[in-house]
Each structure stands twice: as C-alpha cells, then as structure tokens.
Amino acid sequence: MFFIDLGISMIIFILLIICILVGVA
C-alpha cells in the first residue's frame, strides 16, 4: 500500500513540475 501511495505521489509531483515548466516557458 505504501509503494502504491508513493507511486501516485511521484506521478502527481512530476505532473506539477511539467505544469510549472510549461507555465514558465
């Protein structure tokens, strides 16, 4: 269960970074 939550958190974190990069660019 912990690994599943960790995976989801990483995916959300990556999506946030992409959104920020796109917003800056």
Secondary structure, DSSP 8 states (H G I E B T S, - for coil): -HHHHHHHHHHHHHHHHHHHHHHH-
